[in-house]
Amino acid sequence: MARGDASRFTRRIFLKRATTALMAGSALLAACSSKQSTPPPSTSSTSTTPVSGATPTKAAAVGAASPTVAPTIPPRQLKQVPRNRTLILRWGGTEGQHQDWNLWNPYNLGANHQNGPGIFYEPLAYYSAFADKMIPWLATSWQYTPDYKQLTIKLRSGIKWSDGQPFTAEDVAFTFNTLRDLGPKVRWGVDVQQFVDEAKALDDTTVQINFKIPAPRFFYFVTYKYDIGVYIVPKHIFQGQDWSTFTAFDLDKDWPVTTGPWKVVYSSPQQKVIDRRDSWWAVDQGLVKAMPQVERIIYLPFTSEEQVAQQLISNDVDCSLDLRPLTIETVLQQNPKIITHTYKDPPYGYEDWWPTSLYVNCEREPYNDKDVRWALSYFIDRKQLIEVALGGAGEPAVLPMPTYPGLLPYFDAVKDLLQQYPTNEFNPQKGAQLLQSKGWQKNKDGFWEKNGKVLEVPMESFTVMADIGPVIAEQLRRQGVQSSYNMPPDFDTRFNQGDYNAALYGHGGSIGVDPYFTLRLYQSKTEAVPGAHQVNFSRWHNDEFDKIVDEMAVTPPEQKDKIMDQWKRAMQIWLPELPDIPIQKWFHRIPMNTTYWQGWPTRDNPYVNGAFWHLTFQLILNELKPTQ
């Protein structure tokens, strides 16, 4: 199809041809989800907040009246907490239920730190990419030897686990040594195993880590930022346990054990309830001015976007998973108390570290052919995609890395390569020529075919791709590719295991300093990493690329000329190969309700990124103040 024809594929045409089907599917999903969904707690600022049970409630359309359902008190008698001291979040879950409700060990293969455990395992340090600031936490200082083969970490004294046992260097050493031994069996094991020879507790507050090879980024890696960071666990609880199956959950024992200010008081498939403890070492030692003013956190599973939007409008929810542009526009219009990182202004959020790509499984035919991957890229009109699917509130991504200030020099360094290999170019003629050169021909139905097999791109993903997925599928079909978009409930599991053909997903790699952590996403050794972060989702293998990334791994970040040379050499391999197909920058359009809480991170006060599911959530909790 010529570019002139493609330009007439407007929002109106797409809504007539594709969105009707998508909305029908969404309505079906909402109906299915509502059978298992949780009604919101009471919203009166003067009333107490009973914890709702599994009583179903009908999913409401955006703008409709909020249904009233009598909540059910859980079996455990919980103390009463006012609504204006309760933070209600909509996040996670599958088909309206938390599948990991009893998994509070983030190393458990079915667990996810994003769903609550992240605030129970405090880090050695935080890093705020927005503030470009390292914040010491359990650690007070860290020092490498000149050859970067040894790291000494000094810890704070006087910290205790919630069961009264002291937090010491033994806990830190035990964590790293166990991860070294477990390797690919648990999250972060591969990363630790690559570098750590042995971690030793020299005394109660001093840890010495000896490395197999220079590890100049190791401490940065273990700090909490976005979804990356090593969870330090209590040795006296985790020793002798199988980390891949241990749940660390027993309310009668006050598990999970933590050094933080939180306590799990109830957890079920319908909700997770976390209450504030009475004291916290961080306040006692002056690191934090006061205890968090949030007294209770309730995690409710994310259901349908329409239902969550209605709950935000009616003030039943304080914050949720980021919403699609057209939904967030509606929410902002109907509830003046809702803001985003950019308040009421497009793009209704900030650029996240998670640029989106169309992944095709490079271990499977025909996606193992780089010319097929490039043809698919040429068939996608990203400008049209952003206009139609996002209402113009977005930007294309040229590389699988965010355009953060510390990374911009690396974008500039490969401008010439990007002209030679234009990852954002819409050029159906080029795409057709590449396929024809590999023996593909259009069949009588207008689809590309080779050796009796039609070129298919059956895309899968989850809720957040529901806007762009159908549009990309329509664009590919218009170019002769049999394509579809679906959101199966087991998508995450299969995608992480490499059991997929095509998927829409993001990249959790570099956020500053240098591009090492993005390049690592494409190394062969990260293919077996569990946990959905720092994983080679594309299943692409290139020995020379692997060697360059290993070379960068031992190069100190301050040797910028050397790193720049490694980056260019890596891109000379990556760009012609195009292991996955860049689509768009990911904007976190997170609705933040100021009816009950203020102090959310915004463009005027960007102390940290605003995703409460990231490992820096505690930094937000420290800043939230009750509005009422």
C-alpha positions in Angstrom: 0.0 0.0 0.0 1.3 3.4 -0.9 2.0 6.0 1.8 -0.9 8.2 0.4 -3.3 5.3 1.1 -1.9 4.7 4.6 -2.4 8.3 5.6 -6.1 7.8 5.2 -6.0 5.2 8.0 -7.3 7.8 10.5 -8.6 7.5 14.0 -12.1 7.4 12.7 -11.4 4.6 10.3 -9.6 2.6 12.9 -12.4 3.1 15.5 -14.9 1.8 12.9 -12.8 -1.2 11.8 -10.9 -2.3 14.9 -11.9 -0.5 18.1 -15.4 -1.9 18.0 -14.1 -5.4 18.3 -11.5 -4.4 20.9 -14.2 -2.7 23.0 -16.4 -5.8 22.8 -13.4 -7.8 24.0 -12.7 -5.3 26.8 -16.4 -5.4 27.9 -16.2 -9.2 28.0 -13.0 -9.0 30.0 -14.6 -6.4 32.4 -17.6 -8.7 32.8 -15.4 -11.7 33.5 -13.2 -9.7 35.9 -16.1 -8.3 37.7 -17.1 -11.7 38.9 -14.0 -11.9 41.0 -13.3 -8.2 41.6 -13.1 -6.5 44.9 -15.5 -3.6 45.8 -13.8 -0.5 47.0 -13.6 0.3 50.7 -15.7 3.1 52.1 -14.7 6.5 50.8 -16.0 8.7 53.6 -13.1 10.7 55.1 -14.6 10.5 58.5 -15.5 6.9 58.4 -13.2 4.0 59.1 -12.0 1.7 56.3 -13.2 -1.8 56.6 -11.3 -4.3 54.4 -13.5 -5.6 51.7 -13.8 -9.3 51.0 -14.6 -11.3 47.9 -18.1 -9.9 47.4 -18.5 -9.3 43.7 -19.4 -5.9 42.2 -20.5 -5.0 38.7 -17.8 -3.2 36.7 -19.1 0.3 36.0 -18.6 2.2 32.8 -16.7 5.4 33.0 -18.9 8.2 34.2 -21.6 5.9 35.7 -22.6 6.0 39.3 -20.4 4.0 41.6 -22.1 0.9 42.9 -22.6 0.5 46.6 -21.7 -2.9 48.0 -21.5 -3.8 51.7 -17.9 -4.8 52.4 -17.1 -8.0 54.3 -14.7 -8.0 57.2 -12.0 -10.7 56.8 -11.6 -13.5 59.3 -8.9 -11.7 61.1 -10.1 -8.7 63.1 -8.2 -5.7 61.9 -8.0 -2.4 63.6 -10.1 0.4 62.1 -8.2 2.9 60.0 -9.8 6.1 58.6 -10.1 6.4 54.9 -8.0 9.6 54.9 -5.1 7.6 56.4 -5.5 4.7 54.0 -3.8 4.5 50.6 -5.8 2.3 48.1 -3.9 1.1 45.1 -5.1 -0.8 42.0 -2.3 -2.9 40.6 -1.3 -6.4 39.6 -3.3 -9.6 39.5 -4.6 -11.9 36.8 -8.3 -11.9 35.8 -9.1 -9.7 38.8 -7.2 -11.8 41.5 -3.8 -11.7 43.1 -2.1 -14.9 42.2 0.8 -14.2 44.5 -1.2 -13.2 47.6 0.8 -15.6 49.8 4.2 -15.0 48.2 6.2 -12.4 50.2 9.6 -13.7 49.4 10.5 -11.8 46.2 13.0 -14.5 45.2 10.1 -17.0 45.0 9.7 -17.8 41.3 6.0 -16.9 41.4 6.5 -13.7 43.4 6.8 -10.1 42.2 8.3 -7.2 44.3 5.9 -4.9 42.5 2.9 -6.3 44.3 3.9 -5.4 47.8 7.1 -7.2 48.9 9.3 -4.4 47.6 8.7 -2.3 50.6 9.5 -5.1 53.1 13.1 -5.7 51.9 15.0 -2.4 52.4 17.9 -1.7 50.1 21.5 -0.9 50.8 20.8 2.3 48.9 18.3 4.0 46.7 19.0 5.7 43.4 16.6 8.4 42.1 17.1 8.7 38.4 15.0 11.9 38.3 17.0 13.6 41.0 20.2 11.8 39.8 20.9 11.1 43.5 22.2 8.1 45.4 20.5 7.8 48.8 22.4 5.6 51.3 19.9 3.4 53.3 21.0 0.3 55.1 24.5 1.1 54.0 26.3 4.3 54.9 29.2 4.1 52.5 30.9 1.8 49.9 34.4 1.7 48.5 36.1 -0.2 45.7 39.7 -1.1 45.4 41.5 0.6 42.5 41.1 -2.6 40.4 37.4 -2.9 41.1 37.9 -6.5 42.3 36.8 -5.8 45.9 34.0 -3.8 47.4 33.7 -2.9 51.1 30.3 -1.8 52.3 29.7 -0.1 55.7 26.3 -0.7 57.3 24.3 1.3 59.8 24.4 -0.1 63.3 21.4 -0.5 65.6 18.9 -1.8 63.0 16.7 -4.8 63.9 14.5 -7.1 62.0 10.8 -6.9 63.0 11.2 -10.1 65.1 13.9 -8.4 67.2 16.9 -10.1 65.7 19.7 -7.6 64.8 20.4 -6.7 61.1 24.1 -7.3 60.5 26.7 -7.8 57.8 25.9 -11.5 58.1 22.6 -10.9 56.4 24.2 -9.1 53.5 27.0 -11.6 53.0 24.5 -14.5 53.2 22.2 -12.8 50.6 25.1 -12.4 48.0 26.7 -15.8 48.6 23.3 -17.6 48.3 22.5 -15.7 45.0 26.0 -16.7 43.7 25.2 -20.3 44.5 21.7 -20.3 43.1 22.5 -18.5 39.8 19.7 -18.9 37.3 17.4 -20.5 39.8 16.2 -17.2 41.2 16.0 -13.5 40.2 19.4 -11.6 40.2 21.2 -14.9 40.6 22.8 -14.8 37.2 23.9 -11.2 37.7 25.5 -11.9 41.1 27.0 -15.2 40.0 28.8 -13.6 37.1 30.8 -11.3 39.4 30.8 -12.5 43.1 33.5 -14.9 44.3 32.7 -14.5 48.0 31.1 -12.0 50.4 32.4 -11.9 54.0 31.1 -10.2 57.1 34.3 -8.6 58.6 32.3 -7.4 61.6 28.6 -6.6 62.3 28.6 -3.5 60.1 31.3 -4.3 57.4 30.8 -6.4 54.4 33.6 -7.3 52.0 32.8 -8.6 48.6 35.5 -10.2 46.5 34.9 -10.4 42.8 36.0 -12.9 40.1 36.5 -10.1 37.6 36.4 -6.3 37.9 32.8 -5.3 38.9 32.7 -1.4 38.7 28.9 -1.3 38.5 28.0 -3.9 41.1 27.0 -1.6 43.9 24.9 0.5 41.4 23.3 -2.7 40.3 22.2 -3.7 43.8 20.7 -0.3 44.7 17.0 0.1 44.3 15.9 2.0 41.2 12.9 1.3 39.0 12.7 -2.5 39.1 16.3 -3.3 39.6 18.0 -4.0 42.9 19.0 -6.8 45.2 16.7 -7.7 48.1 18.7 -8.2 51.3 17.0 -11.0 53.3 17.2 -12.1 57.0 19.7 -14.9 57.3 18.0 -16.4 60.3 14.8 -16.8 58.3 16.0 -17.7 54.8 18.9 -20.1 55.7 18.1 -23.6 54.9 15.1 -22.7 52.7 14.6 -23.3 49.0 14.5 -19.6 47.9 12.6 -20.5 44.7 9.6 -21.9 46.6 9.8 -20.4 50.1 6.9 -18.0 50.7 8.1 -16.1 53.8 4.5 -15.7 54.7 3.0 -16.6 58.1 0.8 -14.0 59.8 1.0 -15.9 63.1 4.8 -15.5 63.0 4.5 -11.9 61.8 6.1 -12.9 58.5 7.4 -11.4 56.3 10.1 -10.2 58.6 11.3 -6.8 57.7 13.5 -3.9 58.8 10.9 -1.5 57.3 7.9 0.2 58.8 5.3 -2.2 57.4 3.4 -5.2 58.5 1.2 -7.6 56.4 -2.1 -7.9 58.3 -4.2 -9.6 55.7 -3.6 -11.1 52.3 -6.0 -12.9 49.9 -6.6 -13.2 46.2 -8.9 -10.2 46.5 -6.6 -7.8 48.4 -3.4 -7.3 50.3 -3.6 -5.2 53.4 -0.4 -3.7 54.9 -0.4 -1.6 58.1 2.2 0.7 59.4 4.3 -0.5 62.4 4.7 1.6 65.5 8.4 2.4 65.0 11.2 2.5 62.4 14.9 2.7 62.7 15.1 5.3 59.9 13.1 7.7 62.1 15.1 6.8 65.2 18.4 7.5 63.4 17.2 10.7 61.7 17.3 9.4 58.2 13.6 10.1 57.8 11.9 13.0 59.7 8.8 11.1 60.8 6.9 7.9 60.4 4.9 7.7 57.1 1.5 9.3 57.5 0.0 6.5 55.5 -1.3 4.1 58.2 -2.7 1.4 55.8 -2.0 0.4 52.3 -4.5 -1.7 50.4 -3.5 -3.4 47.1 -6.5 -4.3 45.0 -6.0 -6.3 41.8 -6.2 -4.3 38.6 -9.4 -5.3 36.8 -10.7 -3.6 33.7 -9.4 -0.1 32.8 -13.0 1.1 32.6 -13.7 0.0 36.2 -10.5 1.4 37.6 -11.2 4.7 35.8 -14.6 4.9 37.4 -13.1 4.2 40.9 -10.6 6.9 40.4 -13.3 9.4 39.4 -15.4 8.4 42.4 -12.4 8.7 44.8 -12.5 5.0 45.7 -8.9 4.6 44.6 -5.9 6.8 45.2 -3.5 5.5 42.5 -3.3 2.8 39.9 -1.4 1.2 37.1 -0.8 3.8 34.4 -3.8 4.3 32.1 -4.1 4.7 28.3 -4.1 8.3 27.0 -7.8 8.4 26.1 -8.8 6.9 29.5 -6.6 9.3 31.5 -8.0 12.2 29.6 -11.5 11.2 30.7 -10.4 10.7 34.3 -8.7 14.1 34.4 -11.8 15.8 33.0 -14.2 14.1 35.4 -12.2 14.4 38.6 -10.4 17.7 39.1 -8.5 16.1 42.1 -6.7 13.7 39.8 -3.3 14.7 38.5 -0.4 13.1 36.6 3.3 13.8 36.6 2.6 16.6 34.1 -0.7 17.6 35.9 -3.4 17.9 33.3 -1.1 18.4 30.3 -0.1 15.9 27.6 1.6 13.4 27.5 0.0 13.0 31.0 3.1 11.5 32.5 6.9 11.1 32.3 9.1 9.0 30.0 9.7 5.7 31.8 12.8 3.5 31.5 10.6 1.0 29.5 10.6 1.8 25.8 8.3 -0.5 23.9 9.2 -2.9 21.2 7.5 -5.5 19.0 9.4 -8.6 20.0 9.5 -11.6 17.7 11.1 -14.8 18.9 14.5 -14.9 17.2 14.8 -18.6 17.9 11.8 -19.4 15.7 11.3 -19.2 12.0 10.7 -16.9 10.2 11.6 -14.4 12.9 15.2 -15.7 13.0 15.8 -13.9 9.7 16.9 -10.3 10.3 15.4 -9.3 6.9 12.0 -10.4 8.1 12.4 -8.4 11.3 13.4 -5.3 9.3 10.5 -5.8 6.9 8.1 -5.8 9.8 9.7 -2.6 11.1 9.3 -0.9 7.7 5.6 -2.0 7.7 4.8 -0.1 10.9 3.8 3.6 10.6 4.7 4.9 14.1 3.6 8.4 13.5 0.1 7.1 12.5 0.2 4.7 15.4 0.7 7.4 18.0 -1.9 9.6 16.5 -4.6 6.9 16.2 -3.9 4.8 19.3 -2.6 7.5 21.7 -4.3 10.6 20.4 -0.9 12.1 19.6 0.2 11.8 23.3 3.4 9.9 22.6 6.7 9.6 20.8 8.4 6.9 18.7 11.5 5.2 20.2 14.5 4.8 17.9 16.5 2.5 20.4 15.5 0.3 23.3 16.7 2.9 25.8 15.1 5.9 27.4 16.3 9.4 26.3 17.5 10.3 29.8 20.2 13.0 30.0 23.0 10.7 30.9 22.3 8.5 27.9 21.8 11.2 25.2 25.5 11.2 24.2 25.1 7.5 23.2 22.2 8.4 21.0 24.2 11.1 19.3 27.1 8.7 18.8 25.1 6.4 16.5 23.2 9.0 14.5 25.1 7.9 11.4 24.2 4.3 12.0 20.6 5.2 12.5 20.6 7.0 9.1 21.9 3.7 7.6 19.5 1.6 9.7 16.4 3.8 10.3 14.5 2.0 13.0 11.5 4.4 12.7 11.2 4.5 9.0 7.8 3.7 7.5 8.6 2.3 4.0 6.4 -0.6 2.8 8.3 -0.7 -0.5 11.6 -1.5 1.3 9.8 -4.1 3.5 8.3 -5.8 0.4 11.7 -5.8 -1.3 13.4 -7.5 1.7 10.7 -10.2 1.8 10.8 -10.8 -1.9 14.6 -11.2 -1.8 14.1 -14.0 0.7 11.5 -15.9 -1.4 8.3 -14.5 0.0 5.5 -13.7 -2.4 1.9 -12.4 -2.0 -0.7 -15.2 -2.3 -4.2 -14.8 -3.8 -5.5 -13.4 -0.5 -2.8 -10.7 -0.5 -0.7 -12.2 2.3 3.0 -12.9 2.2 3.7 -16.6 1.8 6.8 -18.8 1.5 6.9 -22.6 1.1 3.2 -22.8 1.7 3.3 -20.8 5.0 1.8 -17.4 5.5 3.8 -14.8 7.3 2.0 -14.4 10.7 2.6 -12.1 13.6 0.2 -13.1 16.4 1.0 -10.4 18.9 0.3 -10.9 22.6 0.7 -8.7 25.7 -1.3 -7.4 28.6 -3.6 -4.5 29.5 -1.2 -1.6 29.0 -0.8 -2.5 25.3 -4.5 -2.6 24.5 -4.3 0.7 22.7 -1.4 0.2 20.3 -1.7 -3.6 19.8 -4.8 -3.6 17.6 -3.5 -0.7 15.5 -0.1 -2.4 14.8 -2.0 -5.6 13.9 -4.2 -3.6 11.4 -1.1 -1.9 9.9 0.6 -5.2 9.4 -2.5 -6.8 7.9 -2.6 -3.8 5.4 0.9 -4.8 4.3 0.1 -8.5 3.8 1.1 -9.8 7.2 -1.5 -12.1 9.0 -1.5 -10.3 12.4 -3.6 -10.2 15.5 -3.5 -8.9 19.0 -4.6 -10.8 22.2 -4.1 -10.6 25.9 -4.1 -14.2 27.3 -4.0 -14.6 31.1 -0.8 -16.6 30.9 1.1 -14.1 28.7 3.7 -13.1 31.3 4.6 -16.6 32.2 5.0 -17.8 28.6 6.8 -14.6 27.5 9.4 -14.9 30.2 10.0 -18.5 29.3 10.4 -17.7 25.6 7.2 -19.5 24.7 5.8 -16.9 22.2 6.0 -15.8 18.6 5.3 -12.1 18.8 4.8 -9.8 21.8 4.6 -6.1 22.7 6.7 -5.4 25.8 9.2 -2.9 27.2 12.9 -2.8 28.2 14.2 -2.5 31.7 17.8 -1.6 31.1 19.9 1.5 31.4 18.7 4.7 33.1 21.9 6.7 33.3 25.7 6.6 33.4 26.1 4.4 30.3 24.2 1.8 28.2 25.7 -1.3 29.8 22.4 -2.6 31.3 20.5 -2.1 28.1 23.1 -4.0 26.1 23.0 -6.8 28.7 19.4 -7.4 27.8 20.6 -9.0 24.6 23.3 -11.2 26.0 22.9 -15.0 25.6 23.6 -15.4 29.4 20.6 -13.4 30.4 18.2 -15.6 28.4 17.6 -17.9 31.4 17.1 -15.2 34.0 13.8 -15.5 35.9 11.7 -12.6 37.0 11.0 -10.5 33.9 13.9 -8.0 34.5 17.3 -8.0 32.9 16.2 -10.8 30.6 16.9 -11.5 26.9 13.3 -11.6 25.8 14.1 -11.6 22.1 16.1 -14.9 22.4 18.7 -13.4 20.0 22.2 -14.7 20.1 25.4 -13.2 18.8 28.8 -14.3 20.1 30.7 -11.1 19.1 28.0 -8.9 20.7 28.3 -11.0 23.9 32.1 -10.4 24.0 31.7 -6.6 23.6 29.2 -6.5 26.5 31.5 -8.6 28.7 34.2 -6.1 27.9 32.0 -3.2 28.9 31.1 -5.0 32.1 34.6 -4.7 33.5 35.2 -1.2 32.2 34.8 1.5 34.8 32.0 4.0 33.9 34.5 6.9 34.2 36.4 5.5 31.2 33.9 7.1 28.9 36.0 7.0 25.7 36.4 3.3 26.0 32.8 2.7 26.8 31.7 4.8 23.8 33.9 2.7 21.5 32.3 -0.5 22.9 28.8 1.0 22.4 29.5 1.9 18.8 30.9 -1.6 18.1 27.9 -3.2 19.8 25.4 -1.0 17.7 27.2 -1.9 14.5 26.0 -5.5 15.3 22.7 -4.7 16.9 21.2 -2.3 14.3 21.7 -4.5 11.2 20.3 -7.4 13.2 17.4 -5.6 14.8 16.7 -8.2 17.5 13.5 -6.5 18.4 11.6 -3.7 16.7 11.4 -0.3 18.5 8.0 1.2 18.7 7.5 4.0 21.2 8.8 5.7 24.3 6.9 4.5 27.3 5.1 7.3 29.2 3.9 6.5 32.7 0.5 8.1 32.7 -0.1 7.4 36.4 -3.3 8.9 37.9 -2.6 10.3 41.3 -5.6 11.3 43.4 -5.1 14.3 45.7 -8.5 13.9 47.4 -6.9 12.2 50.4 -3.2 12.4 49.7 -0.7 15.1 48.5 3.0 15.1 47.9 3.0 12.9 44.8 6.1 13.3 42.6 5.4 15.7 39.7 7.4 17.7 37.2 7.7 20.5 39.8 8.9 18.1 42.5 10.5 15.1 40.7 12.1 13.6 43.7 11.6 10.1 42.2 9.6 8.4 39.4 6.0 8.0 40.4 5.4 4.3 39.9 4.4 2.8 43.3 5.2 -0.7 41.9 8.8 0.2 41.5 11.4 -0.5 44.2 11.5 3.2 45.1 8.0 3.3 46.5 9.1 3.9 50.0 10.5 7.3 48.9 7.0 8.2 47.8 5.5 7.0 51.1 7.9 9.2 53.0 6.5 12.2 51.2 2.8 11.6 51.1 0.8 13.8 53.4 -3.0 13.7 54.1 -5.0 16.3 52.3 -7.8 16.1 54.9 
